[in-house]
Amino acid sequence: MGRRVVVVGGGVAGLAAAHRLAELSGERGVPLELTLLEARGRVGGTIATERAQGFLIEAGPDSFISEKPWALALSERLGLVDRLVRTDDRFRRTYVVRAGRLEPLPDGFQLLAPARLRPFVSSRLFSWPGKLRMAMDLVLPRRLGADDESLGSFVRRRLGAEALERVGQPLVAGIYASDPDTLSLAATMPRFLEMERAHRSLILALWRASRRVQGVSGARWSLFVTFAGGMEELVRALAGRLPPGSARLSARVVGLRREGERWRVGLADGSGLDADAVIVAAEAHQAARMVRSLDLALAHLLEAIPYASSATITLAYRRDEIRHPLDGFGFVVPRLERRPILACTFSSVKYPGRAPAGHALLRVFVGGAQDGGVLEEDDERIVAAVRGELGELLGITAPPLLTRLHRHPASMPQYQVGHLTTVEAIERRLKGHPGLALAGGAYRGVGISDCVHSGEDAASAVS
Ligand SMILES: Cc1cc2nc3c(=O)[nH]c(=O)nc-3n(C[C@H](O)[C@H](O)[C@H](O)COP(=O)(O)OP(=O)(O)OC[C@H]3O[C@@H](n4cnc5c(N)ncnc54)[C@H](O)[C@@H]3O)c2cc1C
């Protein structure tokens, strides 16, 4: 009999945790009895890829960031490096909708602020007063005090309301499906916080950083990477490395109990499992239910992490049916444009192998913290609204060759102001429950690479 460990949740965090447990058991020669319990009939959580009519369709995540090392390192250990594909950086441009037209984000604009002067000055995205207000970042003093601040307040304070409304808000909605006025700067974009602390001005900090990287070329990976066969390749490779029979599907966990030195994991069908250690890698609202009778304070802390709902709508067209040149990775839609969509990725431009020759695949996001009501509409109405938007913005009148709508209810954790304090309190309470660990996108990073990291950390913590 080896050490019995149960992992709850078969999203990327749970799979990475289970895989790391198996790796550690092999490395240390300590036998392991592993069970992964997943409520749904498939593993992957928000990650799912479908192939249809020669198109490759992602239901949820379509890529991960190469700057954070954990997902890349895992891909290497899984022998998946040859399957990784880069973005086509000839088209590394994002458009922003302004007055019903797509205007390019100026070259060198880095998420919130410009790193290059000339493209910024000549951009039609911002008004002259807006540009002057952004330039005031060069002279404004740094903020004193260490308490958390919302991303909205930060951008307004340093760069002005127009920078927030035109760029900060839609980019944040595209990444976090969040309202920038509730989103924690420290938990989501600590890089910008550090820039203010170290350099005072964001524009100066970005300019200095861009000078440092000039001349450093030939980076192996683009900022975003994915797999030739879609993100599900990672899920399948992870699941394939687990000990045979260790993953149990349609197994919903309803509660956790401590029985002496051991854990008792209760399932919805009334059965239970004993374990020496448990990793809960489900969404925080689900984890809260599981620990309610074990530790009410912990359950309350977990419930304090809200989630937003969103949906992706993927549409395929013949290339000649789209008037726009599609010379970018996609566009984002500022809330002040009052349109029913958040963003659109030109999937077949951004990544190779997403559409057959002569065709294009587009993916639209709707919903998010500021427009969750959209998801109460039925599929037909959502698709009709999306087609109307693509008609106006990209000049598409033809019906799509293929349409897929994927709903992601309460799937995107919202890192609100004070999030890191909540996470620290959760971590303190966990110290009172040896053998119990949490993992997943709810805590210290929502991206795939962060989720891999949290799963692997949880595996080390209970091994
Ligand atoms: C639409 C969308 C697009 C995204 N795009 C990107 C992207 O391009 N790049 C990127 O890096 N990140 C992206 N993200 C974020 C990223 O997908 C997620 O943060 C990450 O996949 C979360 O993984 P996870 O394992 O923590 O959670 P999940 O994938 O949510 O998995 C949790 C699992 O736990 C299971 N579970 C829940 N309750 C129970 C229970 N009681 N018993 C048993 N099992 C249970 C669920 O069924 C689920 O399978 C996106 C997210 C969404 C929603």
The ligand as an SDF file (V2000), in Angstrom:
LIG
                    3D

 53 58  0  0  0  0  0  0  0  0999 V2000
  -13.4310   31.3620  -21.8830 C   0  0  0  0  0  0  0  0  0  0  0  0
  -12.0910   31.2760  -21.2170 C   0  0  0  0  0  0  0  0  0  0  0  0
  -10.9420   31.5150  -21.9570 C   0  0  0  0  0  0  0  0  0  0  0  0
   -9.6800   31.4600  -21.3520 C   0  0  0  0  0  0  0  0  0  0  0  0
   -8.5720   31.6600  -22.1240 N   0  0  0  0  0  0  0  0  0  0  0  0
   -7.3500   31.4900  -21.5730 C   0  0  0  0  0  0  0  0  0  0  0  0
   -6.1730   31.5310  -22.3880 C   0  0  0  0  0  0  0  0  0  0  0  0
   -6.2400   31.6980  -23.6090 O   0  0  0  0  0  0  0  0  0  0  0  0
   -4.9680   31.3490  -21.7770 N   0  0  0  0  0  0  0  0  0  0  0  0
   -4.8510   31.1130  -20.4350 C   0  0  0  0  0  0  0  0  0  0  0  0
   -3.7340   30.9640  -19.9400 O   0  0  0  0  0  0  0  0  0  0  0  0
   -5.9580   31.0340  -19.6460 N   0  0  0  0  0  0  0  0  0  0  0  0
   -7.1860   31.2090  -20.1840 C   0  0  0  0  0  0  0  0  0  0  0  0
   -8.3130   31.0960  -19.3940 N   0  0  0  0  0  0  0  0  0  0  0  0
   -8.1380   30.8000  -17.9730 C   0  0  0  0  0  0  0  0  0  0  0  0
   -7.8590   29.2990  -17.7990 C   0  0  0  0  0  0  0  0  0  0  0  0
   -8.6290   28.5620  -18.6860 O   0  0  0  0  0  0  0  0  0  0  0  0
   -8.2820   28.8140  -16.4790 C   0  0  0  0  0  0  0  0  0  0  0  0
   -7.8150   29.6380  -15.4600 O   0  0  0  0  0  0  0  0  0  0  0  0
   -7.7460   27.4080  -16.2040 C   0  0  0  0  0  0  0  0  0  0  0  0
   -8.0240   26.5310  -17.2720 O   0  0  0  0  0  0  0  0  0  0  0  0
   -8.4010   26.9640  -14.9410 C   0  0  0  0  0  0  0  0  0  0  0  0
   -7.9740   25.6610  -14.6320 O   0  0  0  0  0  0  0  0  0  0  0  0
   -8.4160   25.0040  -13.2790 P   0  0  0  0  0  0  0  0  0  0  0  0
   -7.9430   23.6080  -13.3100 O   0  0  0  0  0  0  0  0  0  0  0  0
   -8.0390   25.8690  -12.1370 O   0  0  0  0  0  0  0  0  0  0  0  0
  -10.0330   25.0620  -13.2810 O   0  0  0  0  0  0  0  0  0  0  0  0
  -11.1170   24.4390  -14.2480 P   0  0  0  0  0  0  0  0  0  0  0  0
  -10.6390   24.2790  -15.6300 O   0  0  0  0  0  0  0  0  0  0  0  0
  -12.3350   25.2510  -13.9960 O   0  0  0  0  0  0  0  0  0  0  0  0
  -11.3060   22.9770  -13.6670 O   0  0  0  0  0  0  0  0  0  0  0  0
  -11.9500   22.7190  -12.4600 C   0  0  0  0  0  0  0  0  0  0  0  0
  -12.4870   21.3080  -12.5480 C   0  0  0  0  0  0  0  0  0  0  0  0
  -13.0220   20.9260  -11.2780 O   0  0  0  0  0  0  0  0  0  0  0  0
  -14.1770   20.1580  -11.5130 C   0  0  0  0  0  0  0  0  0  0  0  0
  -15.0260   20.1730  -10.3250 N   0  0  0  0  0  0  0  0  0  0  0  0
  -15.7210   21.2270   -9.8040 C   0  0  0  0  0  0  0  0  0  0  0  0
  -16.4060   20.8440   -8.7140 N   0  0  0  0  0  0  0  0  0  0  0  0
  -16.1420   19.5200   -8.5220 C   0  0  0  0  0  0  0  0  0  0  0  0
  -16.5690   18.5810   -7.5580 C   0  0  0  0  0  0  0  0  0  0  0  0
  -17.4200   18.9170   -6.5920 N   0  0  0  0  0  0  0  0  0  0  0  0
  -16.1200   17.3190   -7.6480 N   0  0  0  0  0  0  0  0  0  0  0  0
  -15.2610   16.9550   -8.6430 C   0  0  0  0  0  0  0  0  0  0  0  0
  -14.8260   17.8260   -9.6000 N   0  0  0  0  0  0  0  0  0  0  0  0
  -15.2580   19.0920   -9.5360 C   0  0  0  0  0  0  0  0  0  0  0  0
  -14.8300   20.8580  -12.6900 C   0  0  0  0  0  0  0  0  0  0  0  0
  -15.7790   20.0180  -13.3210 O   0  0  0  0  0  0  0  0  0  0  0  0
  -13.6270   21.1800  -13.5600 C   0  0  0  0  0  0  0  0  0  0  0  0
  -13.3280   20.1610  -14.4730 O   0  0  0  0  0  0  0  0  0  0  0  0
   -9.5790   31.1560  -19.9760 C   0  0  0  0  0  0  0  0  0  0  0  0
  -10.7390   30.9050  -19.2270 C   0  0  0  0  0  0  0  0  0  0  0  0
  -11.9860   30.9580  -19.8280 C   0  0  0  0  0  0  0  0  0  0  0  0
  -13.2130   30.6570  -19.0100 C   0  0  0  0  0  0  0  0  0  0  0  0
  1  2  1  0
  2  3  1  0
  2 52  2  0
  3  4  2  0
  4  5  1  0
  4 50  1  0
  5  6  2  0
  6  7  1  0
  6 13  1  0
  7  8  2  0
  7  9  1  0
  9 10  1  0
 10 11  2  0
 10 12  1  0
 12 13  2  0
 13 14  1  0
 14 15  1  0
 14 50  1  0
 15 16  1  0
 16 17  1  0
 16 18  1  0
 18 19  1  0
 18 20  1  0
 20 21  1  0
 20 22  1  0
 22 23  1  0
 23 24  1  0
 24 25  2  0
 24 26  1  0
 24 27  1  0
 27 28  1  0
 28 29  2  0
 28 30  1  0
 28 31  1  0
 31 32  1  0
 32 33  1  0
 33 34  1  0
 33 48  1  0
 34 35  1  0
 35 36  1  0
 35 46  1  0
 36 37  1  0
 36 45  1  0
 37 38  2  0
 38 39  1  0
 39 40  1  0
 39 45  2  0
 40 41  1  0
 40 42  2  0
 42 43  1  0
 43 44  2  0
 44 45  1  0
 46 47  1  0
 46 48  1  0
 48 49  1  0
 50 51  2  0
 51 52  1  0
 52 53  1  0
M  END
$$$$
